[in-house]
Amino acid sequence: MNFVQPIRDKNKIKEIKALLLKNNYRDFILFTLGINTGFRISDILEIKVNDVRNKTHIAINEKKTDKLKKAYINSSLKEELDKYIFDRGAGIF
């Protein structure tokens, strides 16, 4: 069985963020959400604008385990999310 290890090198994370920011802002937001929350991409893709707008935490039911998982929205993540959802409705990211 193959195991996936998290990216721990802060410089690598900065490089990936810079590349994503240059190419696709949505992908940058998805990566930033994953790095800051630890959520799986299958769960991140289900997050709606109303799930993060004016919130301090994100709460989801994980698809894989069907458990409730909460994550704090830190200031840097909040800033990026606010920029991304500024003029969006309540739909999916």
PDB file with one MODEL, atoms N, CA, C and O in Angstrom:
MODEL        1
ATOM      1  N   MET A   1       0.842  -1.176   0.000  1.00  0.00           N
ATOM      2  CA  MET A   1       0.000   0.000   0.000  1.00  0.00           C
ATOM      3  C   MET A   1       0.887   1.240   0.000  1.00  0.00           C
ATOM      4  O   MET A   1       1.883   1.292   0.722  1.00  0.00           O
ATOM      5  N   ASN A   2       0.536   2.223  -0.795  1.00  0.00           N
ATOM      6  CA  ASN A   2       1.280   3.473  -0.848  1.00  0.00           C
ATOM      7  C   ASN A   2       0.734   4.461   0.179  1.00  0.00           C
ATOM      8  O   ASN A   2      -0.474   4.550   0.401  1.00  0.00           O
ATOM      9  N   PHE A   3       1.643   5.193   0.793  1.00  0.00           N
ATOM     10  CA  PHE A   3       1.256   6.197   1.775  1.00  0.00           C
ATOM     11  C   PHE A   3       1.612   7.578   1.250  1.00  0.00           C
ATOM     12  O   PHE A   3       2.634   7.753   0.587  1.00  0.00           O
ATOM     13  N   VAL A   4       0.784   8.539   1.543  1.00  0.00           N
ATOM     14  CA  VAL A   4       1.031   9.921   1.147  1.00  0.00           C
ATOM     15  C   VAL A   4       1.477  10.683   2.380  1.00  0.00           C
ATOM     16  O   VAL A   4       0.811  10.648   3.415  1.00  0.00           O
ATOM     17  N   GLN A   5       2.591  11.364   2.271  1.00  0.00           N
ATOM     18  CA  GLN A   5       3.125  12.150   3.369  1.00  0.00           C
ATOM     19  C   GLN A   5       2.785  13.624   3.138  1.00  0.00           C
ATOM     20  O   GLN A   5       2.795  14.083   1.996  1.00  0.00           O
ATOM     21  N   PRO A   6       2.490  14.358   4.183  1.00  0.00           N
ATOM     22  CA  PRO A   6       2.219  15.795   4.027  1.00  0.00           C
ATOM     23  C   PRO A   6       3.487  16.559   3.644  1.00  0.00           C
ATOM     24  O   PRO A   6       4.605  16.116   3.909  1.00  0.00           O
ATOM     25  N   ILE A   7       3.287  17.695   3.027  1.00  0.00           N
ATOM     26  CA  ILE A   7       4.413  18.571   2.691  1.00  0.00           C
ATOM     27  C   ILE A   7       4.762  19.337   3.961  1.00  0.00           C
ATOM     28  O   ILE A   7       3.942  20.094   4.482  1.00  0.00           O
ATOM     29  N   ARG A   8       5.966  19.141   4.452  1.00  0.00           N
ATOM     30  CA  ARG A   8       6.362  19.781   5.710  1.00  0.00           C
ATOM     31  C   ARG A   8       7.327  20.947   5.504  1.00  0.00           C
ATOM     32  O   ARG A   8       7.471  21.800   6.381  1.00  0.00           O
ATOM     33  N   ASP A   9       7.969  20.982   4.375  1.00  0.00           N
ATOM     34  CA  ASP A   9       8.961  22.011   4.083  1.00  0.00           C
ATOM     35  C   ASP A   9       8.247  23.318   3.719  1.00  0.00           C
ATOM     36  O   ASP A   9       7.566  23.408   2.697  1.00  0.00           O
ATOM     37  N   LYS A  10       8.419  24.324   4.577  1.00  0.00           N
ATOM     38  CA  LYS A  10       7.724  25.604   4.362  1.00  0.00           C
ATOM     39  C   LYS A  10       8.136  26.273   3.051  1.00  0.00           C
ATOM     40  O   LYS A  10       7.321  26.946   2.420  1.00  0.00           O
ATOM     41  N   ASN A  11       9.379  26.097   2.642  1.00  0.00           N
ATOM     42  CA  ASN A  11       9.822  26.681   1.374  1.00  0.00           C
ATOM     43  C   ASN A  11       9.120  26.022   0.191  1.00  0.00           C
ATOM     44  O   ASN A  11       8.759  26.697  -0.772  1.00  0.00           O
ATOM     45  N   LYS A  12       8.925  24.707   0.260  1.00  0.00           N
ATOM     46  CA  LYS A  12       8.198  24.006  -0.803  1.00  0.00           C
ATOM     47  C   LYS A  12       6.749  24.492  -0.868  1.00  0.00           C
ATOM     48  O   LYS A  12       6.202  24.689  -1.953  1.00  0.00           O
ATOM     49  N   ILE A  13       6.143  24.679   0.283  1.00  0.00           N
ATOM     50  CA  ILE A  13       4.769  25.179   0.324  1.00  0.00           C
ATOM     51  C   ILE A  13       4.687  26.559  -0.318  1.00  0.00           C
ATOM     52  O   ILE A  13       3.768  26.834  -1.089  1.00  0.00           O
ATOM     53  N   LYS A  14       5.644  27.426  -0.002  1.00  0.00           N
ATOM     54  CA  LYS A  14       5.674  28.768  -0.606  1.00  0.00           C
ATOM     55  C   LYS A  14       5.852  28.685  -2.111  1.00  0.00           C
ATOM     56  O   LYS A  14       5.217  29.439  -2.849  1.00  0.00           O
ATOM     57  N   GLU A  15       6.716  27.771  -2.585  1.00  0.00           N
ATOM     58  CA  GLU A  15       6.933  27.602  -4.027  1.00  0.00           C
ATOM     59  C   GLU A  15       5.654  27.147  -4.723  1.00  0.00           C
ATOM     60  O   GLU A  15       5.291  27.670  -5.777  1.00  0.00           O
ATOM     61  N   ILE A  16       4.977  26.172  -4.126  1.00  0.00           N
ATOM     62  CA  ILE A  16       3.740  25.660  -4.712  1.00  0.00           C
ATOM     63  C   ILE A  16       2.678  26.758  -4.742  1.00  0.00           C
ATOM     64  O   ILE A  16       1.984  26.927  -5.745  1.00  0.00           O
ATOM     65  N   LYS A  17       2.553  27.501  -3.644  1.00  0.00           N
ATOM     66  CA  LYS A  17       1.574  28.590  -3.602  1.00  0.00           C
ATOM     67  C   LYS A  17       1.862  29.638  -4.676  1.00  0.00           C
ATOM     68  O   LYS A  17       0.941  30.115  -5.340  1.00  0.00           O
ATOM     69  N   ALA A  18       3.123  29.995  -4.849  1.00  0.00           N
ATOM     70  CA  ALA A  18       3.486  30.993  -5.858  1.00  0.00           C
ATOM     71  C   ALA A  18       3.142  30.496  -7.254  1.00  0.00           C
ATOM     72  O   ALA A  18       2.615  31.253  -8.070  1.00  0.00           O
ATOM     73  N   LEU A  19       3.434  29.238  -7.532  1.00  0.00           N
ATOM     74  CA  LEU A  19       3.120  28.666  -8.839  1.00  0.00           C
ATOM     75  C   LEU A  19       1.612  28.633  -9.082  1.00  0.00           C
ATOM     76  O   LEU A  19       1.143  29.002 -10.159  1.00  0.00           O
ATOM     77  N   LEU A  20       0.866  28.194  -8.086  1.00  0.00           N
ATOM     78  CA  LEU A  20      -0.589  28.134  -8.227  1.00  0.00           C
ATOM     79  C   LEU A  20      -1.195  29.527  -8.353  1.00  0.00           C
ATOM     80  O   LEU A  20      -2.119  29.734  -9.140  1.00  0.00           O
ATOM     81  N   LEU A  21      -0.685  30.472  -7.590  1.00  0.00           N
ATOM     82  CA  LEU A  21      -1.205  31.842  -7.635  1.00  0.00           C
ATOM     83  C   LEU A  21      -0.996  32.449  -9.013  1.00  0.00           C
ATOM     84  O   LEU A  21      -1.830  33.209  -9.504  1.00  0.00           O
ATOM     85  N   LYS A  22       0.119  32.108  -9.625  1.00  0.00           N
ATOM     86  CA  LYS A  22       0.423  32.629 -10.955  1.00  0.00           C
ATOM     87  C   LYS A  22      -0.473  31.997 -12.020  1.00  0.00           C
ATOM     88  O   LYS A  22      -0.823  32.656 -12.999  1.00  0.00           O
ATOM     89  N   ASN A  23      -0.846  30.732 -11.839  1.00  0.00           N
ATOM     90  CA  ASN A  23      -1.567  30.005 -12.879  1.00  0.00           C
ATOM     91  C   ASN A  23      -3.080  29.952 -12.691  1.00  0.00           C
ATOM     92  O   ASN A  23      -3.823  30.097 -13.662  1.00  0.00           O
ATOM     93  N   ASN A  24      -3.549  29.746 -11.457  1.00  0.00           N
ATOM     94  CA  ASN A  24      -4.977  29.553 -11.256  1.00  0.00           C
ATOM     95  C   ASN A  24      -5.331  29.861  -9.806  1.00  0.00           C
ATOM     96  O   ASN A  24      -4.930  29.129  -8.901  1.00  0.00           O
ATOM     97  N   TYR A  25      -6.075  30.935  -9.579  1.00  0.00           N
ATOM     98  CA  TYR A  25      -6.385  31.373  -8.218  1.00  0.00           C
ATOM     99  C   TYR A  25      -7.259  30.363  -7.474  1.00  0.00           C
ATOM    100  O   TYR A  25      -7.107  30.184  -6.265  1.00  0.00           O
ATOM    101  N   ARG A  26      -8.165  29.706  -8.184  1.00  0.00           N
ATOM    102  CA  ARG A  26      -9.014  28.694  -7.541  1.00  0.00           C
ATOM    103  C   ARG A  26      -8.163  27.553  -6.982  1.00  0.00           C
ATOM    104  O   ARG A  26      -8.374  27.124  -5.848  1.00  0.00           O
ATOM    105  N   ASP A  27      -7.217  27.068  -7.760  1.00  0.00           N
ATOM    106  CA  ASP A  27      -6.341  25.997  -7.293  1.00  0.00           C
ATOM    107  C   ASP A  27      -5.504  26.458  -6.105  1.00  0.00           C
ATOM    108  O   ASP A  27      -5.244  25.679  -5.187  1.00  0.00           O
ATOM    109  N   PHE A  28      -5.083  27.715  -6.120  1.00  0.00           N
ATOM    110  CA  PHE A  28      -4.345  28.288  -4.995  1.00  0.00           C
ATOM    111  C   PHE A  28      -5.203  28.245  -3.730  1.00  0.00           C
ATOM    112  O   PHE A  28      -4.711  27.875  -2.664  1.00  0.00           O
ATOM    113  N   ILE A  29      -6.475  28.617  -3.838  1.00  0.00           N
ATOM    114  CA  ILE A  29      -7.388  28.602  -2.688  1.00  0.00           C
ATOM    115  C   ILE A  29      -7.586  27.174  -2.189  1.00  0.00           C
ATOM    116  O   ILE A  29      -7.557  26.929  -0.983  1.00  0.00           O
ATOM    117  N   LEU A  30      -7.786  26.235  -3.103  1.00  0.00           N
ATOM    118  CA  LEU A  30      -7.975  24.838  -2.703  1.00  0.00           C
ATOM    119  C   LEU A  30      -6.746  24.306  -1.976  1.00  0.00           C
ATOM    120  O   LEU A  30      -6.874  23.632  -0.954  1.00  0.00           O
ATOM    121  N   PHE A  31      -5.561  24.601  -2.493  1.00  0.00           N
ATOM    122  CA  PHE A  31      -4.317  24.168  -1.850  1.00  0.00           C
ATOM    123  C   PHE A  31      -4.175  24.826  -0.476  1.00  0.00           C
ATOM    124  O   PHE A  31      -3.827  24.159   0.499  1.00  0.00           O
ATOM    125  N   THR A  32      -4.439  26.108  -0.399  1.00  0.00           N
ATOM    126  CA  THR A  32      -4.329  26.842   0.863  1.00  0.00           C
ATOM    127  C   THR A  32      -5.300  26.289   1.901  1.00  0.00           C
ATOM    128  O   THR A  32      -4.944  26.146   3.071  1.00  0.00           O
ATOM    129  N   LEU A  33      -6.511  25.981   1.481  1.00  0.00           N
ATOM    130  CA  LEU A  33      -7.474  25.363   2.391  1.00  0.00           C
ATOM    131  C   LEU A  33      -6.959  24.016   2.898  1.00  0.00           C
ATOM    132  O   LEU A  33      -7.056  23.719   4.089  1.00  0.00           O
ATOM    133  N   GLY A  34      -6.420  23.215   2.004  1.00  0.00           N
ATOM    134  CA  GLY A  34      -5.905  21.906   2.396  1.00  0.00           C
ATOM    135  C   GLY A  34      -4.739  21.990   3.355  1.00  0.00           C
ATOM    136  O   GLY A  34      -4.684  21.250   4.337  1.00  0.00           O
ATOM    137  N   ILE A  35      -3.812  22.882   3.080  1.00  0.00           N
ATOM    138  CA  ILE A  35      -2.629  23.050   3.934  1.00  0.00           C
ATOM    139  C   ILE A  35      -3.029  23.549   5.320  1.00  0.00           C
ATOM    140  O   ILE A  35      -2.474  23.106   6.326  1.00  0.00           O
ATOM    141  N   ASN A  36      -3.989  24.466   5.372  1.00  0.00           N
ATOM    142  CA  ASN A  36      -4.367  25.073   6.651  1.00  0.00           C
ATOM    143  C   ASN A  36      -5.356  24.254   7.470  1.00  0.00           C
ATOM    144  O   ASN A  36      -5.414  24.405   8.690  1.00  0.00           O
ATOM    145  N   THR A  37      -6.133  23.392   6.823  1.00  0.00           N
ATOM    146  CA  THR A  37      -7.149  22.646   7.556  1.00  0.00           C
ATOM    147  C   THR A  37      -6.843  21.161   7.699  1.00  0.00           C
ATOM    148  O   THR A  37      -7.295  20.523   8.651  1.00  0.00           O
ATOM    149  N   GLY A  38      -6.085  20.611   6.767  1.00  0.00           N
ATOM    150  CA  GLY A  38      -5.835  19.173   6.777  1.00  0.00           C
ATOM    151  C   GLY A  38      -6.968  18.371   6.160  1.00  0.00           C
ATOM    152  O   GLY A  38      -6.954  17.141   6.219  1.00  0.00           O
ATOM    153  N   PHE A  39      -7.952  19.043   5.566  1.00  0.00           N
ATOM    154  CA  PHE A  39      -9.064  18.355   4.923  1.00  0.00           C
ATOM    155  C   PHE A  39      -8.605  17.695   3.626  1.00  0.00           C
ATOM    156  O   PHE A  39      -7.680  18.170   2.967  1.00  0.00           O
ATOM    157  N   ARG A  40      -9.256  16.607   3.275  1.00  0.00           N
ATOM    158  CA  ARG A  40      -9.014  15.959   1.985  1.00  0.00           C
ATOM    159  C   ARG A  40      -9.649  16.803   0.880  1.00  0.00           C
ATOM    160  O   ARG A  40     -10.608  17.539   1.113  1.00  0.00           O
ATOM    161  N   ILE A  41      -9.089  16.678  -0.337  1.00  0.00           N
ATOM    162  CA  ILE A  41      -9.600  17.466  -1.460  1.00  0.00           C
ATOM    163  C   ILE A  41     -11.055  17.116  -1.748  1.00  0.00           C
ATOM    164  O   ILE A  41     -11.825  17.992  -2.143  1.00  0.00           O
ATOM    165  N   SER A  42     -11.452  15.860  -1.560  1.00  0.00           N
ATOM    166  CA  SER A  42     -12.850  15.481  -1.800  1.00  0.00           C
ATOM    167  C   SER A  42     -13.794  16.223  -0.868  1.00  0.00           C
ATOM    168  O   SER A  42     -14.938  16.494  -1.233  1.00  0.00           O
ATOM    169  N   ASP A  43     -13.328  16.555   0.332  1.00  0.00           N
ATOM    170  CA  ASP A  43     -14.137  17.320   1.278  1.00  0.00           C
ATOM    171  C   ASP A  43     -14.076  18.817   0.975  1.00  0.00           C
ATOM    172  O   ASP A  43     -15.076  19.522   1.106  1.00  0.00           O
ATOM    173  N   ILE A  44     -12.916  19.291   0.576  1.00  0.00           N
ATOM    174  CA  ILE A  44     -12.752  20.720   0.258  1.00  0.00           C
ATOM    175  C   ILE A  44     -13.635  21.106  -0.924  1.00  0.00           C
ATOM    176  O   ILE A  44     -14.217  22.191  -0.937  1.00  0.00           O
ATOM    177  N   LEU A  45     -13.735  20.232  -1.905  1.00  0.00           N
ATOM    178  CA  LEU A  45     -14.527  20.546  -3.092  1.00  0.00           C
ATOM    179  C   LEU A  45     -16.018  20.724  -2.791  1.00  0.00           C
ATOM    180  O   LEU A  45     -16.740  21.325  -3.587  1.00  0.00           O
ATOM    181  N   GLU A  46     -16.478  20.215  -1.665  1.00  0.00           N
ATOM    182  CA  GLU A  46     -17.880  20.334  -1.279  1.00  0.00           C
ATOM    183  C   GLU A  46     -18.171  21.595  -0.453  1.00  0.00           C
ATOM    184  O   GLU A  46     -19.333  21.896  -0.183  1.00  0.00           O
ATOM    185  N   ILE A  47     -17.141  22.326  -0.054  1.00  0.00           N
ATOM    186  CA  ILE A  47     -17.328  23.516   0.773  1.00  0.00           C
ATOM    187  C   ILE A  47     -18.006  24.613  -0.038  1.00  0.00           C
ATOM    188  O   ILE A  47     -17.634  24.887  -1.179  1.00  0.00           O
ATOM    189  N   LYS A  48     -18.986  25.218   0.563  1.00  0.00           N
ATOM    190  CA  LYS A  48     -19.724  26.306  -0.080  1.00  0.00           C
ATOM    191  C   LYS A  48     -19.272  27.650   0.506  1.00  0.00           C
ATOM    192  O   LYS A  48     -18.695  27.711   1.592  1.00  0.00           O
ATOM    193  N   VAL A  49     -19.546  28.710  -0.233  1.00  0.00           N
ATOM    194  CA  VAL A  49     -19.176  30.051   0.211  1.00  0.00           C
ATOM    195  C   VAL A  49     -19.766  30.344   1.592  1.00  0.00           C
ATOM    196  O   VAL A  49     -19.079  30.885   2.458  1.00  0.00           O
ATOM    197  N   ASN A  50     -21.027  29.990   1.797  1.00  0.00           N
ATOM    198  CA  ASN A  50     -21.669  30.247   3.093  1.00  0.00           C
ATOM    199  C   ASN A  50     -21.036  29.463   4.236  1.00  0.00           C
ATOM    200  O   ASN A  50     -21.220  29.821   5.399  1.00  0.00           O
ATOM    201  N   ASP A  51     -20.285  28.388   3.925  1.00  0.00           N
ATOM    202  CA  ASP A  51     -19.609  27.610   4.962  1.00  0.00           C
ATOM    203  C   ASP A  51     -18.407  28.353   5.540  1.00  0.00           C
ATOM    204  O   ASP A  51     -17.949  28.037   6.638  1.00  0.00           O
ATOM    205  N   VAL A  52     -17.893  29.349   4.793  1.00  0.00           N
ATOM    206  CA  VAL A  52     -16.690  30.063   5.250  1.00  0.00           C
ATOM    207  C   VAL A  52     -16.890  31.559   5.437  1.00  0.00           C
ATOM    208  O   VAL A  52     -16.104  32.204   6.132  1.00  0.00           O
ATOM    209  N   ARG A  53     -17.923  32.118   4.833  1.00  0.00           N
ATOM    210  CA  ARG A  53     -18.143  33.568   4.924  1.00  0.00           C
ATOM    211  C   ARG A  53     -18.487  33.956   6.367  1.00  0.00           C
ATOM    212  O   ARG A  53     -19.424  33.427   6.966  1.00  0.00           O
ATOM    213  N   ASN A  54     -17.700  34.895   6.905  1.00  0.00           N
ATOM    214  CA  ASN A  54     -17.898  35.422   8.265  1.00  0.00           C
ATOM    215  C   ASN A  54     -17.863  34.338   9.341  1.00  0.00           C
ATOM    216  O   ASN A  54     -18.581  34.431  10.337  1.00  0.00           O
ATOM    217  N   LYS A  55     -17.043  33.323   9.149  1.00  0.00           N
ATOM    218  CA  LYS A  55     -16.930  32.228  10.109  1.00  0.00           C
ATOM    219  C   LYS A  55     -15.513  32.183  10.679  1.00  0.00           C
ATOM    220  O   LYS A  55     -14.571  32.686  10.066  1.00  0.00           O
ATOM    221  N   THR A  56     -15.374  31.578  11.852  1.00  0.00           N
ATOM    222  CA  THR A  56     -14.058  31.378  12.448  1.00  0.00           C
ATOM    223  C   THR A  56     -13.601  29.922  12.321  1.00  0.00           C
ATOM    224  O   THR A  56     -12.424  29.610  12.500  1.00  0.00           O
ATOM    225  N   HIS A  57     -14.559  29.036  12.006  1.00  0.00           N
ATOM    226  CA  HIS A  57     -14.258  27.619  11.837  1.00  0.00           C
ATOM    227  C   HIS A  57     -14.995  27.076  10.616  1.00  0.00           C
ATOM    228  O   HIS A  57     -16.022  27.612  10.200  1.00  0.00           O
ATOM    229  N   ILE A  58     -14.450  26.004  10.056  1.00  0.00           N
ATOM    230  CA  ILE A  58     -15.130  25.269   9.000  1.00  0.00           C
ATOM    231  C   ILE A  58     -15.481  23.918   9.589  1.00  0.00           C
ATOM    232  O   ILE A  58     -14.616  23.247  10.152  1.00  0.00           O
ATOM    233  N   ALA A  59     -16.722  23.508   9.471  1.00  0.00           N
ATOM    234  CA  ALA A  59     -17.154  22.196   9.945  1.00  0.00           C
ATOM    235  C   ALA A  59     -17.673  21.394   8.765  1.00  0.00           C
ATOM    236  O   ALA A  59     -18.524  21.863   8.009  1.00  0.00           O
ATOM    237  N   ILE A  60     -17.155  20.180   8.611  1.00  0.00           N
ATOM    238  CA  ILE A  60     -17.575  19.309   7.516  1.00  0.00           C
ATOM    239  C   ILE A  60     -17.806  17.900   8.042  1.00  0.00           C
ATOM    240  O   ILE A  60     -17.272  17.521   9.085  1.00  0.00           O
ATOM    241  N   ASN A  61     -18.599  17.134   7.320  1.00  0.00           N
ATOM    242  CA  ASN A  61     -18.677  15.697   7.538  1.00  0.00           C
ATOM    243  C   ASN A  61     -17.754  15.060   6.508  1.00  0.00           C
ATOM    244  O   ASN A  61     -17.985  15.178   5.305  1.00  0.00           O
ATOM    245  N   GLU A  62     -16.719  14.390   6.975  1.00  0.00           N
ATOM    246  CA  GLU A  62     -15.764  13.776   6.055  1.00  0.00           C
ATOM    247  C   GLU A  62     -16.447  12.685   5.243  1.00  0.00           C
ATOM    248  O   GLU A  62     -17.201  11.876   5.782  1.00  0.00           O
ATOM    249  N   LYS A  63     -16.177  12.670   3.948  1.00  0.00           N
ATOM    250  CA  LYS A  63     -16.765  11.660   3.082  1.00  0.00           C
ATOM    251  C   LYS A  63     -16.241  10.270   3.425  1.00  0.00           C
ATOM    252  O   LYS A  63     -17.005   9.306   3.462  1.00  0.00           O
ATOM    253  N   LYS A  64     -14.953  10.168   3.673  1.00  0.00           N
ATOM    254  CA  LYS A  64     -14.331   8.864   3.882  1.00  0.00           C
ATOM    255  C   LYS A  64     -14.760   8.221   5.202  1.00  0.00           C
ATOM    256  O   LYS A  64     -15.026   7.020   5.244  1.00  0.00           O
ATOM    257  N   THR A  65     -14.829   8.995   6.265  1.00  0.00           N
ATOM    258  CA  THR A  65     -15.106   8.433   7.593  1.00  0.00           C
ATOM    259  C   THR A  65     -16.495   8.780   8.117  1.00  0.00           C
ATOM    260  O   THR A  65     -16.947   8.194   9.100  1.00  0.00           O
ATOM    261  N   ASP A  66     -17.172   9.721   7.476  1.00  0.00           N
ATOM    262  CA  ASP A  66     -18.483  10.216   7.895  1.00  0.00           C
ATOM    263  C   ASP A  66     -18.443  10.810   9.306  1.00  0.00           C
ATOM    264  O   ASP A  66     -19.445  10.803  10.021  1.00  0.00           O
ATOM    265  N   LYS A  67     -17.281  11.319   9.692  1.00  0.00           N
ATOM    266  CA  LYS A  67     -17.140  11.977  10.990  1.00  0.00           C
ATOM    267  C   LYS A  67     -17.156  13.488  10.805  1.00  0.00           C
ATOM    268  O   LYS A  67     -16.736  14.003   9.769  1.00  0.00           O
ATOM    269  N   LEU A  68     -17.642  14.186  11.815  1.00  0.00           N
ATOM    270  CA  LEU A  68     -17.619  15.644  11.804  1.00  0.00           C
ATOM    271  C   LEU A  68     -16.198  16.106  12.110  1.00  0.00           C
ATOM    272  O   LEU A  68     -15.584  15.656  13.078  1.00  0.00           O
ATOM    273  N   LYS A  69     -15.688  16.997  11.287  1.00  0.00           N
ATOM    274  CA  LYS A  69     -14.347  17.533  11.495  1.00  0.00           C
ATOM    275  C   LYS A  69     -14.421  19.052  11.412  1.00  0.00           C
ATOM    276  O   LYS A  69     -15.024  19.605  10.492  1.00  0.00           O
ATOM    277  N   LYS A  70     -13.805  19.718  12.377  1.00  0.00           N
ATOM    278  CA  LYS A  70     -13.785  21.178  12.415  1.00  0.00           C
ATOM    279  C   LYS A  70     -12.347  21.661  12.273  1.00  0.00           C
ATOM    280  O   LYS A  70     -11.410  21.015  12.741  1.00  0.00           O
ATOM    281  N   ALA A  71     -12.191  22.802  11.624  1.00  0.00           N
ATOM    282  CA  ALA A  71     -10.871  23.414  11.483  1.00  0.00           C
ATOM    283  C   ALA A  71     -11.008  24.920  11.671  1.00  0.00           C
ATOM    284  O   ALA A  71     -11.974  25.535  11.221  1.00  0.00           O
ATOM    285  N   TYR A  72     -10.036  25.486  12.334  1.00  0.00           N
ATOM    286  CA  TYR A  72      -9.988  26.923  12.582  1.00  0.00           C
ATOM    287  C   TYR A  72      -9.551  27.642  11.309  1.00  0.00           C
ATOM    288  O   TYR A  72      -8.660  27.177  10.600  1.00  0.00           O
ATOM    289  N   ILE A  73     -10.177  28.768  11.028  1.00  0.00           N
ATOM    290  CA  ILE A  73      -9.777  29.611   9.897  1.00  0.00           C
ATOM    291  C   ILE A  73      -8.839  30.676  10.452  1.00  0.00           C
ATOM    292  O   ILE A  73      -9.288  31.637  11.077  1.00  0.00           O
ATOM    293  N   ASN A  74      -7.535  30.506  10.224  1.00  0.00           N
ATOM    294  CA  ASN A  74      -6.572  31.479  10.740  1.00  0.00           C
ATOM    295  C   ASN A  74      -6.615  32.761   9.911  1.00  0.00           C
ATOM    296  O   ASN A  74      -7.304  32.824   8.892  1.00  0.00           O
ATOM    297  N   SER A  75      -5.891  33.764  10.341  1.00  0.00           N
ATOM    298  CA  SER A  75      -5.983  35.086   9.709  1.00  0.00           C
ATOM    299  C   SER A  75      -5.518  35.088   8.256  1.00  0.00           C
ATOM    300  O   SER A  75      -6.129  35.757   7.422  1.00  0.00           O
ATOM    301  N   SER A  76      -4.456  34.357   7.934  1.00  0.00           N
ATOM    302  CA  SER A  76      -3.983  34.350   6.550  1.00  0.00           C
ATOM    303  C   SER A  76      -4.958  33.619   5.636  1.00  0.00           C
ATOM    304  O   SER A  76      -5.188  34.047   4.504  1.00  0.00           O
ATOM    305  N   LEU A  77      -5.532  32.520   6.116  1.00  0.00           N
ATOM    306  CA  LEU A  77      -6.538  31.801   5.328  1.00  0.00           C
ATOM    307  C   LEU A  77      -7.786  32.661   5.163  1.00  0.00           C
ATOM    308  O   LEU A  77      -8.360  32.710   4.075  1.00  0.00           O
ATOM    309  N   LYS A  78      -8.208  33.331   6.217  1.00  0.00           N
ATOM    310  CA  LYS A  78      -9.385  34.200   6.151  1.00  0.00           C
ATOM    311  C   LYS A  78      -9.190  35.303   5.116  1.00  0.00           C
ATOM    312  O   LYS A  78     -10.098  35.612   4.345  1.00  0.00           O
ATOM    313  N   GLU A  79      -8.007  35.885   5.106  1.00  0.00           N
ATOM    314  CA  GLU A  79      -7.713  36.952   4.144  1.00  0.00           C
ATOM    315  C   GLU A  79      -7.843  36.449   2.706  1.00  0.00           C
ATOM    316  O   GLU A  79      -8.445  37.115   1.865  1.00  0.00           O
ATOM    317  N   GLU A  80      -7.281  35.280   2.427  1.00  0.00           N
ATOM    318  CA  GLU A  80      -7.353  34.723   1.074  1.00  0.00           C
ATOM    319  C   GLU A  80      -8.780  34.321   0.708  1.00  0.00           C
ATOM    320  O   GLU A  80      -9.224  34.554  -0.417  1.00  0.00           O
ATOM    321  N   LEU A  81      -9.491  33.724   1.649  1.00  0.00           N
ATOM    322  CA  LEU A  81     -10.881  33.346   1.390  1.00  0.00           C
ATOM    323  C   LEU A  81     -11.744  34.566   1.131  1.00  0.00           C
ATOM    324  O   LEU A  81     -12.585  34.554   0.232  1.00  0.00           O
ATOM    325  N   ASP A  82     -11.543  35.625   1.914  1.00  0.00           N
ATOM    326  CA  ASP A  82     -12.324  36.851   1.728  1.00  0.00           C
ATOM    327  C   ASP A  82     -12.090  37.447   0.342  1.00  0.00           C
ATOM    328  O   ASP A  82     -13.030  37.922  -0.295  1.00  0.00           O
ATOM    329  N   LYS A  83     -10.848  37.424  -0.128  1.00  0.00           N
ATOM    330  CA  LYS A  83     -10.548  37.922  -1.475  1.00  0.00           C
ATOM    331  C   LYS A  83     -11.260  37.082  -2.527  1.00  0.00           C
ATOM    332  O   LYS A  83     -11.817  37.607  -3.491  1.00  0.00           O
ATOM    333  N   TYR A  84     -11.233  35.770  -2.325  1.00  0.00           N
ATOM    334  CA  TYR A  84     -11.799  34.855  -3.320  1.00  0.00           C
ATOM    335  C   TYR A  84     -13.324  34.933  -3.378  1.00  0.00           C
ATOM    336  O   TYR A  84     -13.902  34.879  -4.464  1.00  0.00           O
ATOM    337  N   ILE A  85     -13.980  35.057  -2.227  1.00  0.00           N
ATOM    338  CA  ILE A  85     -15.452  35.015  -2.205  1.00  0.00           C
ATOM    339  C   ILE A  85     -16.091  36.393  -2.193  1.00  0.00           C
ATOM    340  O   ILE A  85     -17.307  36.503  -2.031  1.00  0.00           O
ATOM    341  N   PHE A  86     -15.309  37.434  -2.359  1.00  0.00           N
ATOM    342  CA  PHE A  86     -15.786  38.807  -2.235  1.00  0.00           C
ATOM    343  C   PHE A  86     -17.121  39.041  -2.934  1.00  0.00           C
ATOM    344  O   PHE A  86     -18.057  39.542  -2.311  1.00  0.00           O
ATOM    345  N   ASP A  87     -17.227  38.694  -4.204  1.00  0.00           N
ATOM    346  CA  ASP A  87     -18.478  38.967  -4.921  1.00  0.00           C
ATOM    347  C   ASP A  87     -19.116  37.684  -5.473  1.00  0.00           C
ATOM    348  O   ASP A  87     -19.717  37.688  -6.548  1.00  0.00           O
ATOM    349  N   ARG A  88     -18.972  36.598  -4.722  1.00  0.00           N
ATOM    350  CA  ARG A  88     -19.598  35.336  -5.119  1.00  0.00           C
ATOM    351  C   ARG A  88     -20.886  35.149  -4.337  1.00  0.00           C
ATOM    352  O   ARG A  88     -21.047  35.688  -3.242  1.00  0.00           O
ATOM    353  N   GLY A  89     -21.788  34.390  -4.904  1.00  0.00           N
ATOM    354  CA  GLY A  89     -23.035  34.046  -4.218  1.00  0.00           C
ATOM    355  C   GLY A  89     -22.778  32.982  -3.170  1.00  0.00           C
ATOM    356  O   GLY A  89     -21.699  32.938  -2.579  1.00  0.00           O
ATOM    357  N   ALA A  90     -23.745  32.136  -2.939  1.00  0.00           N
ATOM    358  CA  ALA A  90     -23.647  31.112  -1.899  1.00  0.00           C
ATOM    359  C   ALA A  90     -23.176  29.775  -2.465  1.00  0.00           C
ATOM    360  O   ALA A  90     -23.132  28.788  -1.730  1.00  0.00           O
ATOM    361  N   GLY A  91     -22.824  29.714  -3.742  1.00  0.00           N
ATOM    362  CA  GLY A  91     -22.502  28.447  -4.396  1.00  0.00           C
ATOM    363  C   GLY A  91     -21.170  27.844  -3.972  1.00  0.00           C
ATOM    364  O   GLY A  91     -20.481  28.340  -3.082  1.00  0.00           O
ATOM    365  N   ILE A  92     -20.846  26.765  -4.644  1.00  0.00           N
ATOM    366  CA  ILE A  92     -19.587  26.061  -4.394  1.00  0.00           C
ATOM    367  C   ILE A  92     -18.431  26.885  -4.925  1.00  0.00           C
ATOM    368  O   ILE A  92     -18.579  27.638  -5.888  1.00  0.00           O
ATOM    369  N   PHE A  93     -17.301  26.739  -4.301  1.00  0.00           N
ATOM    370  CA  PHE A  93     -16.098  27.462  -4.707  1.00  0.00           C
ATOM    371  C   PHE A  93     -15.866  27.270  -6.178  1.00  0.00           C
ATOM    372  O   PHE A  93     -14.899  27.799  -6.725  1.00  0.00           O
TER     373      PHE A  93
ENDMDL
END
